Amino acid sequence: MGDVPIEVVVFLGILGLAVGSFVNVVIVRVPSEESLLHPPSKCPLCETPIKPRDNIPVLSWLLLRGKCRACGEPIPAGYPLVEAANCVLWVAAALRFGDSWAVIPFLLLFSTLLAQSVIDLELYRLLDRITFPVLGVSVVLIAVIGAIEGEPSRITMALLGAVGYFLFLFIPAMVYPKGMGLGDVKLALLMGLFLGWVHPVLCLYAVIVASVLGLVAGVILYFARGRKSSQFPFGPWLALGCVVVLLASNTILDFYGLPTAPFLA
Ligand SMILES: [Zn+2]
């Protein structure tokens, strides 16, 4: 960090906005098994196709004051929020990992975690149809980039993290299935892969941060809903814990004097 060119950060920030639009398409279409590419974006209410000038991330929503140009019905604020969140995640990834090719799989991870988190908040599900293809692509990217950076054996750290984080969550999911779904456990394979790539010990930190965030959110929700306990998903907290720990990983590893690969430092 610090030696990432500003051009890289700005470029990935703008690209992150555009990819944020695609993340919205994933969130809307993958749960109902629709095609990602066809048909082009339509207003969900009047089904009028959205013109390119009305499809600029965040900006179009603001200019249209959150209403469809054709029917005037409100467009949910979730759309520009997802685009903005993806932009922030990509800028953060650029600042932390943008001085090596390693940034590419991290961008994929962050957008995947964003999509899965929103789907989990809306549907209480994490989709295998997202987790497993991204897991496959990530293993290949991590293996190839490790080889390019002259550390081909680094993939073993990543696989160790994947298996380790999977077991961390698999055991409690077996003991107390109400507390955690198998979707969370499968997503842990993907998160553990990346945490382990930087250093396997980060899996432990991610699960602690996720549990603390989830617990605090659960307590706030419990009181906000008049002391009624209610279902709420753990996936977004696991995702947030993973992102926070990856972004703070240099500080955590420096504190314990643990090494990572130079291209991931
Ligand atoms: Zn409309």
Residues whose N, C-alpha, C, O or C-beta is under 5 A from the ligand:
A	BS01	ZN	C43 L45 C46 E47 C68 A70 C71 G72
